[in-house]
Amino acid sequence: MSEEATQLAPDMNLADVPDLSGIGEDRPEPWENGWYAATAVQSRSFTNRDTGATTTFASGDEVSKGGDSRNITIQVQVKRKNGDVLNGRIMANYKPEFLTADVIAQVTKHKEAQKAAKEKGEKAPEWGPLFRAFSALQDIARLQRVAGVRQFVRNPVGGLDITPVFGKTIYVRLGEDDRNPKYKAVVDFSDAAPKKGVL
């Protein structure tokens, strides 16, 4: 195990991975077009027509390049009605300390404060430094719901074992790829079918 992986593999039992099923999300009604039903896969391969070289893209949970967080990558495939297959990936970044009772309690308390302010017609409190944890916990909670599990377990290198996601349907919204406008990229995902707009 690398030094970085060791740093991000806290001494936790499997039971210490939290149940995030109660972390909800606000979905717009109705959803905009651009959503597709996709399948989460363990890996996918791409063969260059010119060189014949094959590149494999794998799903997983690995230490980030900076070494201070982890990246979950879920490879997805969209099969369109005309038979074409669109490939993409879902990315979720998190810090191991986000998966603690204290941080989850802070996020839950802040969400309740925002809801209460909205009901009173008052300005909702800003997320501030909690936003990154909130966003990461929502992403992981959505993936848990896709997988049909109440909580993930840890893999041998301190990340989350995301294998229960493989083979499951996940809804993705495709948009312009920032790196190459000619291609589409996954810009959002959901565990629930959109109200309309799946193509």
C-alpha positions as CSV (number, residue, x, y, z in Angstrom):
1,M,0.0,0.0,0.0
2,S,1.4,3.4,-0.9
3,E,2.1,6.1,1.8
4,E,-0.7,8.2,0.5
5,A,-3.2,5.3,0.6
6,T,-2.0,4.6,4.2
7,Q,-2.7,8.2,5.2
8,L,-6.2,8.0,3.8
9,A,-7.0,4.6,5.3
10,P,-8.1,5.5,8.8
11,D,-8.3,2.7,11.4
12,M,-12.1,2.1,11.0
13,N,-14.2,-1.0,11.2
14,L,-16.6,-1.7,8.4
15,A,-19.4,-0.6,10.7
16,D,-17.9,2.9,10.8
17,V,-18.9,3.6,7.2
18,P,-22.1,5.6,7.7
19,D,-25.6,5.0,6.5
20,L,-26.4,7.9,4.2
21,S,-29.8,6.8,3.1
22,G,-31.4,9.7,5.0
23,I,-29.4,12.4,3.1
24,G,-31.9,13.5,0.5
25,E,-31.7,15.9,-2.4
26,D,-34.0,18.5,-4.0
27,R,-34.9,17.6,-7.5
28,P,-36.3,20.2,-10.0
29,E,-39.8,19.5,-11.3
30,P,-40.0,18.8,-14.1
31,W,-36.5,17.8,-15.0
32,E,-35.0,19.3,-18.1
33,N,-34.2,17.2,-21.2
34,G,-30.9,15.5,-21.7
35,W,-31.3,12.6,-19.2
36,Y,-30.5,9.0,-20.2
37,A,-30.8,5.7,-18.6
38,A,-27.3,4.2,-18.3
39,T,-25.7,1.1,-16.9
40,A,-22.9,1.3,-14.3
41,V,-20.0,-1.0,-15.4
42,Q,-16.8,-2.2,-13.8
43,S,-14.8,-1.2,-16.8
44,R,-15.0,-0.3,-20.5
45,S,-12.5,-0.4,-23.3
46,F,-11.8,1.9,-26.2
47,T,-9.9,0.8,-29.3
48,N,-8.2,3.5,-31.4
49,R,-9.1,2.8,-35.0
50,D,-5.9,4.3,-36.3
51,T,-3.4,2.6,-34.1
52,G,-5.3,-0.4,-32.9
53,A,-4.3,0.3,-29.3
54,T,-6.9,-0.5,-26.6
55,T,-7.4,1.6,-23.5
56,T,-9.4,0.3,-20.5
57,F,-11.2,2.7,-18.2
58,A,-12.0,1.2,-14.8
59,S,-14.4,2.1,-12.0
60,G,-13.0,2.5,-8.6
61,D,-12.2,4.5,-5.5
62,E,-8.6,5.8,-5.4
63,V,-6.5,8.4,-3.7
64,S,-6.6,11.8,-5.5
65,K,-3.4,13.2,-7.1
66,G,-3.2,15.7,-4.4
67,G,-3.2,12.9,-1.8
68,D,-5.7,14.7,0.5
69,S,-8.9,13.2,-0.8
70,R,-10.3,10.2,-2.7
71,N,-12.0,10.0,-6.1
72,I,-14.8,7.6,-6.9
73,T,-15.1,6.9,-10.6
74,I,-18.1,5.0,-12.0
75,Q,-17.9,4.1,-15.7
76,V,-21.3,4.2,-17.4
77,Q,-22.7,3.1,-20.8
78,V,-25.8,4.5,-22.5
79,K,-27.5,2.3,-25.1
80,R,-29.5,4.5,-27.4
81,K,-32.6,3.3,-29.4
82,N,-30.6,3.3,-32.6
83,G,-28.1,0.9,-31.1
84,D,-25.3,3.4,-30.5
85,V,-23.4,3.1,-27.2
86,L,-22.4,6.3,-25.4
87,N,-19.6,5.9,-22.8
88,G,-19.1,8.2,-19.9
89,R,-18.1,8.4,-16.3
90,I,-19.4,9.7,-13.0
91,M,-16.9,11.3,-10.7
92,A,-17.3,12.0,-6.9
93,N,-14.6,13.4,-4.7
94,Y,-14.6,13.2,-1.0
95,K,-12.4,13.3,2.1
96,P,-12.5,10.4,4.5
97,E,-13.3,12.7,7.4
98,F,-16.6,13.5,5.6
99,L,-17.7,10.0,6.5
100,T,-17.9,10.7,10.2
101,A,-20.8,11.2,12.5
102,D,-19.8,14.7,13.4
103,V,-19.6,16.0,9.8
104,I,-22.9,14.2,8.9
105,A,-24.6,15.8,11.9
106,Q,-23.3,19.2,10.9
107,V,-24.6,18.8,7.3
108,T,-28.0,17.5,8.5
109,K,-28.4,20.4,11.0
110,H,-27.5,22.9,8.3
111,K,-30.1,21.4,5.9
112,E,-32.7,21.6,8.5
113,A,-31.9,25.2,9.1
114,Q,-32.2,26.0,5.4
115,K,-35.5,24.2,5.3
116,A,-36.8,26.2,8.3
117,A,-35.7,29.5,6.8
118,K,-37.4,28.7,3.5
119,E,-40.6,27.8,5.2
120,K,-40.5,31.2,7.1
121,G,-39.7,33.1,3.9
122,E,-36.3,34.0,5.2
123,K,-32.9,34.0,3.5
124,A,-31.4,30.5,3.9
125,P,-28.0,30.3,5.6
126,E,-25.0,29.8,3.3
127,W,-23.2,26.5,3.2
128,G,-19.8,28.1,3.5
129,P,-17.0,25.5,4.1
130,L,-19.6,22.8,4.7
131,F,-20.6,22.8,1.0
132,R,-17.9,20.4,-0.1
133,A,-18.9,17.8,2.5
134,F,-22.6,18.3,1.7
135,S,-22.0,17.8,-2.1
136,A,-19.8,14.7,-1.5
137,L,-22.2,13.1,0.9
138,Q,-25.1,13.7,-1.5
139,D,-23.1,12.0,-4.3
140,I,-22.2,9.0,-2.2
141,A,-25.8,8.8,-0.9
142,R,-27.1,8.7,-4.5
143,L,-24.7,5.9,-5.4
144,Q,-25.8,4.0,-2.3
145,R,-29.4,4.2,-3.5
146,V,-28.4,3.1,-7.0
147,A,-26.6,0.1,-5.5
148,G,-29.6,-0.7,-3.3
149,V,-27.5,-0.8,-0.1
150,R,-27.9,1.2,3.1
151,Q,-24.2,1.7,3.3
152,F,-21.0,0.8,1.4
153,V,-18.3,-1.2,3.1
154,R,-14.6,-0.3,2.9
155,N,-12.2,-1.8,0.3
156,P,-8.7,-3.1,1.3
157,V,-7.1,0.3,0.5
158,G,-9.2,2.5,2.7
159,G,-11.8,3.5,0.1
160,L,-15.4,2.4,-0.5
161,D,-16.2,-0.9,-2.1
162,I,-18.5,0.3,-5.0
163,T,-19.0,-3.1,-6.6
164,P,-22.7,-3.2,-5.7
165,V,-23.2,-0.4,-8.2
166,F,-22.1,-2.5,-11.2
167,G,-24.9,-3.6,-13.4
168,K,-27.4,-1.2,-11.9
169,T,-29.3,1.5,-13.8
170,I,-28.2,5.0,-13.1
171,Y,-29.7,8.1,-14.7
172,V,-27.2,10.6,-16.2
173,R,-27.6,14.0,-17.8
174,L,-25.2,14.6,-20.7
175,G,-23.8,18.0,-21.5
176,E,-20.9,19.5,-23.4
177,D,-17.5,18.1,-22.4
178,D,-15.3,21.0,-21.2
179,R,-12.2,19.3,-22.5
180,N,-13.6,18.7,-26.0
181,P,-16.9,20.4,-27.1
182,K,-17.3,17.8,-29.8
183,Y,-18.1,15.1,-27.2
184,K,-20.6,14.7,-24.5
185,A,-19.8,14.3,-20.8
186,V,-21.9,13.3,-17.7
187,V,-22.7,16.6,-15.9
188,D,-25.2,15.2,-13.4
189,F,-26.6,11.9,-12.2
190,S,-29.5,10.5,-10.2
191,D,-30.7,7.3,-8.6
192,A,-34.3,8.0,-9.7
193,A,-35.9,8.2,-13.1
194,P,-36.5,11.7,-14.4
195,K,-40.0,12.9,-14.8
196,K,-39.5,13.5,-18.5
197,G,-36.8,13.9,-21.0
198,V,-35.1,10.4,-21.1
199,L,-34.1,9.9,-24.8
